C-alpha cells in the first residue's frame, strides 16, 4: 500500500464504524482500502481484528484508527496484521515522535515484538520488514498541527498525514462544512501537500463528497465515504421511492391512504 501511494497512486477508502466484519466482506471489493475506525466507531479490539481479517480475506488493505496516541493501542492495532495505523491528534513533534516510537521497530522506534497474528502469518522474522510493510499515518486536525507540520512530517517513521478538515475548522473558529474548511479559501490545505511532498510524506484525509477536489489538490490516501452515510442515504432514497410508488398506486385506485 505504501509503495503504491509513494508512486503517486490515488487510493480510495471506505470508513467502517460499525463493529461488523460482514460489512467489510460486503463492500471491500469496491475500494482500495478499508478504514476501521476504532476512535469514533463502535469497535473493540475483537471487532478490529475481525475486520482486518475480513479485509485481508477480500484482498484489500486496511488502516486502523486507534482511539488515542497510545503505545499499547498502536501496538495492539499493528499486531492484528493491518496495513497501518492512523493516529489522531498529533499536534506536535513530540506527539509524532511518540507515535513513531510505538509503531516502528528499532532502529526507528521501539515497537514491542511478539504479536500473535503477525508472528503466525509471517514467522518470527516479520519485524525485519514491518517498518516498510506498515504505515504510520498521523492526523493533522488542529491549527497547532498545521503550524508544526514541517517538524512533524520530518520525523523518521511518519509515512503519511491524514487531514481532519472538520476538527481543523473548529480549532480555527470556523463552522464545519464551510468552503474555507476545504482548500477553497484556506491556503493551509494546499500548503500541507507541499510540505508533505518535500518530506516524502503521503497526503491523505477524509473527503466524503469532495474526492475529485482532494485529488486535484494532491491528496492520495482518501477516505471517500463510510457505512453511516451510505446507510442513511440509501435508506432515505428507498423510502422516497416507496412513498412515491405508494401514492401513485393509491391515486390510481382512488384511495387516500399515505404510507
C-alpha positions in Angstrom: 0.0 0.0 0.0 2.7 2.4 1.0 4.8 1.8 -2.2 1.7 2.4 -4.4 0.9 5.6 -2.7 4.5 6.7 -2.9 4.4 6.1 -6.6 1.6 8.6 -6.9 -1.5 6.3 -7.0 -4.7 7.7 -5.5 -6.3 5.1 -3.2 -9.9 5.4 -2.2 -11.1 4.1 1.2 -14.3 3.3 3.0 -14.9 4.1 6.6 -16.3 1.2 8.7 -17.6 2.4 12.1 -19.9 -0.4 12.9 -18.4 -3.5 14.5 -19.2 -5.8 11.7 -16.8 -7.9 9.6 -19.7 -8.7 7.4 -19.9 -5.1 6.3 -16.2 -5.3 5.3 -16.8 -8.5 3.3 -19.8 -7.0 1.6 -18.2 -3.8 0.3 -14.4 -4.3 0.4 -14.2 -5.2 -3.3 -15.3 -1.7 -4.2 -12.4 0.0 -2.5 -8.6 0.2 -2.3 -8.6 0.2 1.5 -10.8 -0.1 4.5 -10.7 2.5 7.3 -11.5 0.7 10.6 -12.4 3.5 13.0 -11.7 2.4 16.5 -11.6 6.0 17.7 -15.1 7.2 16.8 -16.7 3.9 15.8 -18.3 1.1 17.8 -15.3 -1.2 17.6 -13.4 -3.0 20.3 -10.2 -5.0 19.8 -12.1 -8.1 18.8 -14.1 -6.4 16.1 -11.0 -4.6 14.8 -9.2 -7.9 14.5 -12.1 -9.5 12.7 -12.5 -6.6 10.3 -8.8 -6.6 9.5 -9.1 -10.4 8.8 -12.1 -9.8 6.6 -10.3 -7.1 4.6 -7.3 -9.3 4.1 -9.5 -12.2 3.0 -11.1 -9.9 0.4 -7.6 -8.9 -0.8 -7.9 -5.3 0.4 -5.7 -3.1 2.6 -6.9 -1.8 5.9 -5.9 1.0 8.2 -7.0 1.1 11.8 -7.6 4.5 13.5 -6.6 3.9 17.1 -8.6 5.8 19.9 -5.5 7.8 21.0 -1.8 8.3 20.6 -1.1 5.5 23.0 1.8 3.0 22.8 -0.3 0.0 23.8 -3.2 0.8 21.4 -0.9 1.4 18.5 0.9 -1.9 19.1 -2.4 -3.8 19.5 -3.7 -2.5 16.2 -0.5 -3.3 14.3 -0.4 -6.8 15.8 -3.7 -7.6 14.0 -1.8 -7.5 10.7 -3.4 -4.3 9.5 -1.6 -2.3 6.8 -1.1 0.5 9.2 -2.5 2.8 11.9 -4.0 6.3 11.8 -3.1 8.1 15.0 -5.4 11.0 16.0 -4.5 14.5 17.4 -0.8 14.5 16.5 -0.3 18.2 17.2 3.5 18.5 18.0 6.8 17.0 17.0 6.9 15.2 20.4 3.5 13.6 19.6 4.8 12.4 16.2 8.0 11.0 17.8 5.9 9.1 20.4 3.7 7.6 17.7 6.7 6.6 15.6 8.4 5.0 18.5 5.2 2.9 19.2 4.7 2.0 15.5 8.2 1.2 14.3 10.7 -1.4 15.4 14.4 -0.4 16.1 16.3 1.5 15.0 13.4 3.8 14.1 11.3 3.2 17.1 10.7 0.8 19.9 7.6 -1.2 18.9 7.0 -4.3 21.1 7.8 -7.6 19.3 5.6 -10.7 19.6 2.2 -10.0 18.1 0.5 -13.4 17.8 -1.2 -13.0 14.4 1.7 -11.3 12.6 4.0 -13.9 14.0 1.8 -16.8 12.9 1.3 -15.3 9.4 4.9 -14.1 8.8 7.1 -16.1 11.1 9.4 -14.7 13.7 11.3 -12.5 11.3 8.3 -10.4 10.5 9.9 -7.5 12.3 12.6 -7.2 9.6 10.2 -5.8 7.1 7.5 -4.5 9.3 8.7 -0.9 9.2 8.4 -0.8 5.4 5.3 -3.0 5.3 3.1 -0.9 7.6 2.2 2.7 7.5 2.1 5.3 10.3 -0.4 7.9 9.4 -0.6 11.0 11.7 -3.7 13.1 11.8 -3.4 16.8 11.1 -6.6 18.2 12.6 -5.8 21.4 14.5 -4.1 24.8 14.0 -1.2 23.6 16.2 -0.7 20.6 14.0 -0.7 22.8 10.8 1.9 25.1 12.4 4.1 22.2 13.5 3.6 20.3 10.2 7.2 20.8 8.9 8.7 19.3 12.0 6.0 16.5 12.3 6.5 15.4 8.7 10.3 15.3 9.2 10.0 12.7 12.0 11.5 9.4 11.0 8.8 6.8 10.7 5.9 9.1 9.7 4.7 7.8 6.4 1.6 9.9 5.8 -0.6 12.6 7.2 -4.4 12.5 7.4 -6.2 15.8 7.3 -9.2 16.2 9.5 -10.9 19.2 7.9 -13.8 19.4 10.4 -11.7 19.4 13.5 -9.3 21.8 11.8 -12.2 24.2 11.1 -13.4 24.0 14.7 -9.9 24.7 16.0 -9.8 27.9 13.9 -13.2 29.1 15.0 -14.9 28.2 11.7 -18.1 26.2 11.1 -17.9 22.6 10.0 -18.8 22.4 6.3 -17.6 25.9 5.4 -16.0 26.2 2.0 -13.0 27.6 3.9 -12.6 24.3 5.7 -11.5 22.6 2.4 -9.0 24.4 0.4 -11.1 26.9 -1.4 -10.2 29.9 0.7 -7.8 28.2 3.2 -4.3 28.0 1.7 -3.0 25.8 4.5 -4.8 22.8 3.0 -2.7 23.2 -0.1 0.4 24.1 1.9 0.2 20.8 3.8 0.5 18.9 0.5 3.6 20.9 -0.5 5.2 20.3 2.9 4.4 16.6 2.7 5.8 16.3 -0.7 9.1 17.9 0.4 9.3 15.4 3.3 8.4 12.4 1.3 5.1 12.0 3.3 1.9 10.9 1.7 -1.0 13.4 1.8 -4.4 12.0 2.9 -7.7 12.8 4.6 -11.4 12.2 4.8 -13.1 13.9 1.9 -16.6 12.5 1.6 -18.4 14.2 -1.3 -15.2 16.1 -2.2 -13.0 13.3 -3.6 -12.2 14.8 -7.0 -11.2 18.2 -5.4 -9.0 16.4 -2.9 -7.2 14.5 -5.7 -6.7 17.8 -7.6 -5.0 19.3 -4.6 -2.6 16.3 -4.4 -4.2 14.1 -1.7 -3.7 10.4 -2.4 -4.9 8.5 0.7 -8.5 9.4 0.5 -11.4 8.2 2.7 -14.3 8.7 0.3 -17.3 7.6 2.3 -18.5 5.2 5.0 -21.1 2.9 6.4 -23.1 5.5 8.3 -23.5 7.9 5.4 -24.2 5.2 2.9 -26.9 3.5 5.0 -28.7 6.8 5.8 -28.6 7.9 2.2 -29.7 4.6 0.8 -32.5 4.3 3.4 -33.8 7.8 2.6 -33.7 7.0 -1.2 -35.5 3.7 -0.7 -38.2 5.3 1.5 -38.8 8.1 -1.0 -39.1 5.6 -3.9 -41.6 3.5 -1.8 -43.6 6.6 -0.9 -43.7 7.8 -4.5 -44.9 4.5 -5.8 -47.4 4.1 -3.0 -49.0 7.4 -3.7 -49.2 6.8 -7.4 -50.8 3.4 -6.8 -53.3 4.9 -4.3 -54.3 7.7 -6.7 -54.9 5.2 -9.4 -57.1 3.1 -7.1 -58.9 6.0 -5.7 -57.6 5.5 -2.1 -56.2 8.4 0.0 -54.0 6.4 2.5 -50.5 7.7 2.9 -47.7 5.2 3.7 
